[in-house]
Amino acid sequence: MHAFRSHTCGELRQSHVGETAKLSGWVHRKREHANALFIDLRDHYGLTQVVIYPNVEFYEAAKRCPSESVITVTGEVLARDKEAVNSEIPTGEVELRAETFHIESQAESLPLPVFGEQEYPEDIRLKHRYLDLRRETLHKNIILRGQVINSLRRRMIDQGFTEFQTPILTASSPEGARDFLVPSRLNPGKFYALPQAPQQFKQLLMVAGFDRYFQIAPCFRDEDARADRSPGEFYQLDVEMSFVTQEDVFNAIEPVMAGVFEEFADGREIQTPFPRIPYKESMEKYGSDKPDLRIPFELSDVSEFFTDEAKTGFGIFAKITKGGGKVIAIPAPQAAANQSRKFFDNLDKWAKKEMQAPGLGYARLKEADGGGVDSQDPVLKNFEPDHLKALLAQMGLGAGDGIFFSAGKIGDAYKLAGAARNKVAADLDLIDEKAGFKFCWIVDFPMFEWDEDNKKVDFSHNPFSMPQGGMEVLEAADTVEKQLDILAYQYDIVCNGVELSSGAIRNHKPDIMYKAFEMAGYGPEVVEDKFAGMINAFKYGAPPHGGIAPGVDRIVMLLAGVNTIRDVILFPMNGQAQDLMMNAPGEADPAQLKELNLKLIPVVEQK
């Protein structure tokens, strides 16, 4: 028999009754009952109940053995009594009667419990992540992650994609986030950068004559942590294809995404094909380019109803609309009927505190004394009856419903309205978390946006994207307004309000690239300095190509149904980008600094 086990702790069944088995694992839980000691023995594969009777010499040693110690036991597999069967675990019909007992490794007092998975401070969980990972839920999440990656890889290979590995040490390039820099010992005073994404390399692969590339790629960005973003590093399914249109990319990637989610959705619905929503439409309907389509209502532009103060009696919104701003209404179905005024006031407070907005107007709708619907709240209180009727007809609302109003500059109004839509739906419990996964493609992103700080046009999404209309549309854009109207072949995949990926058909023509950068205020010298490898390669024959990069961590996060991305990453950093377990980042040894030709200067504290 093997030194440690003949079976795993998730393997024994009725068919093994009467056999001798050897198991090794962790002491998950102990309890004494009916003059016997019961140990739930756990390994990667599951749990088996081990029973130890007082007549064996190791009974007292087993009683004293601390939880999470590693033990090896040998004994006969027995069928449990009918009333003792545990239907919640696969091994619940049997138990192992221990005839030998050996402690492989005795655990000290635990800094956090494993059994029961009680809530525990995150800093302790991250410091002792190896214990945290023993917990059933987190353990399952990490197994799920491995299965999802295997599924992604298999589906890509089945479509004729080839996996390549791109460099980790590379040059710094402006791709939207801060680089992690690595000093070069052999080149004093110079630095590598860890790749924010393999963007340039995968495009160069297409120029090099490869056709369908993919990689489960590590990416490194010095960004602040969020619930759906891990600071430091993340993984993405990086994809690039030659001789493709936008439609070709969609046709290749949509089945992969839908297939993976169907495989691990555990019965939750996936709707295909994914609807395609232009960026402008998404902002107008949902106030966001990552809309949650599970929410059963949309935003409504009601600016026109507030332009005539004589019909509304509400001059604040009239002034905003006359100044070119917008009034965006957010429905709150049956909120007036089912919620107190405090609910509405709290949303207004949330807008001021969390969104740094002037506020969020509201109106509660009720049956009018003379018939119809009215509101006594300031925004709609003085509306002419027919005018109010027309507004409510546009929104499809009536007595018992509520409305919130976001007003201001167009961008600000939609930003607040989009966030308010999500919050209203969540607070009213209108999102069915178990309903399934609602995907969409967001398409037709603007190529450029207005940089208010620098008073200039700049790239809005990806500087390597092909503008819709090519050089002709760029040359025709002789005003700022026309430049801001240019659309690009850029697209995102969104699921349940989470952006899973960005992609684009690339700009593979040097003349168009120079022109696009020129419009954003960057001369040819900038292109040739920052993107020398790629722009030079394009001069020697580059195929039309495009790609996308779904985020692996976010895919697993959605499938696992967790609220923080750290619950699907093996060894994550905390919100301050610190690895509490390995004490990283740490100080460098003076000898290391000398070897790298580096000298530290005192840190100046910000006041």
PEJO-V815369 format. One record per helix or strand of 3 or more residues. SS is the DSSP state (~ for helix, > for strand). FROM is the first residue (numbers start at 1). LEN is the number of residues. If there is no record, write none. Layout:
ss=SS from=FROM len=LEN
ss=SS from=FROM len=LEN
This chain:
ss=~ from=14 len=3
ss=> from=20 len=14
ss=> from=36 len=8
ss=> from=46 len=8
ss=~ from=59 len=6
ss=> from=70 len=10
ss=~ from=82 len=3
ss=> from=94 len=12
ss=~ from=122 len=6
ss=~ from=129 len=4
ss=~ from=136 len=23
ss=> from=181 len=3
ss=> from=191 len=4
ss=~ from=199 len=9
ss=> from=212 len=10
ss=> from=232 len=11
ss=~ from=246 len=19
ss=> from=275 len=4
ss=~ from=279 len=8
ss=> from=299 len=3
ss=~ from=303 len=4
ss=~ from=309 len=4
ss=~ from=315 len=8
ss=> from=326 len=7
ss=~ from=335 len=4
ss=~ from=341 len=13
ss=> from=361 len=4
ss=~ from=378 len=4
ss=~ from=385 len=11
ss=> from=402 len=7
ss=~ from=410 len=18
ss=> from=439 len=5
ss=> from=448 len=4
ss=> from=456 len=4
ss=~ from=470 len=7
ss=~ from=480 len=6
ss=> from=490 len=6
ss=> from=498 len=9
ss=~ from=510 len=10
ss=~ from=524 len=7
ss=~ from=532 len=7
ss=> from=545 len=7
ss=~ from=552 len=9
ss=~ from=565 len=4
ss=~ from=590 len=6
